[in-house]
Amino acid sequence: MAAILSYIPVVNKLVGQGAREAVQIPSVEVHSIENSTDKRARCLKHLIKGNHANYSVVYHNLEYDNHNPHILSSAYLLGASEDQLRDIYDSEIQELEEWKPSPSEVVDEDWREFLGDKRYQRAFVDFFEDKLYFNFSWDWKKEMSAYLFSGDEPLFHGLIGGLGHPLIHIGYAYEMDSKEIAMEALSLACVQYNFFHKYLDDKSYTQPSPIATASPLDLLVRLSQDARFEKLPKNPSLDDLESIFKQHEPLLMEYWNGWEITNPTEQFRLSQEAAVALLIATVRPESKDYNFLLVHLLTTSHAVRVILPFIPSKHHITLLREWWLLVIAIFIVKGRPQPDADNVENDVNGRDWKHVQDKAINSPWSKDAHYVKAIRAMKDAASTWGDSDEQYLRAALTFTDRFDGWKF
């Protein structure tokens, strides 16, 4: 791809002072499975409702996320049959856990007091479902907007907790027009709320950077080569992130503010190219080990793409910068891997997106949620931006034909 294959820094001269704040992209196709008469859509609806009724959104000591809505929706959109959807569901629920009661209910007066406490996942779902009926007349989009954007510290600023799973869940809620996924998404946003929100809540963290550029990939290459990061802990875990941010905040903020967004649409396009590069071009052909954390940067990028047309334009740049904060965090945890253009296949050899889709729903990895979601994200990026030079197709072919499991 243009960014993957060259890694040439993009000069920030696209627009002047009158830059628009909105990312100008059309909405994805919305699949209203609730009211569809199509048999595949009805099958998906029933499976999502079954998952919602029976299985918690976080499980295994409250460490893992329920990906059933993600993989089911992705497989459906890639053409999976009813039998394949049911097989995916049956495979996923082998590890899931049934809902457990929360320590107490949450109510209007105290719901924010329980933010970040995963024990309250059921209570939050009940809270938001009650509100959906009593306050919003079953209009989940109005409820989503009300709770995401209200207050001095809006929930919208906390969507990248839990590796961005709240963001991903919201994306599928909009794409499938599903109130069940929406209620789960709001619960996830609450229970996975963490320290990241303060960087968006507190405007003092946003200030000019000495390394400002329009290109996120350029910044990642710089970051990978910046000797100052050698003082960070070696092989950190996700649990170390808050302390790392506290101890090295000025350095991290320099890179966070370094993405200077003056042409939101063009720079969002560059960010999607960067997300693909981080997953695909950091893996040598002989290793085949794609990184489990880096794939979340691609799937959250896809979620951003879905969500942007549905939210007010004044929040667009905030959402891009929120995603970029997650990128920096995951990038340093994974040792700042630098993408290499030689790791991406140059020739499609007659293969096309049908080949990619077939791999997604018929390969031995077709029940791996992150594998299927990554393919869906790359295919949708190609549809969003066009793919005349087959940059996204070549990345997807590289991934599907080499993938042999995740590296953690």
Disulfide bonds with the S-S distance in Angstrom:
none
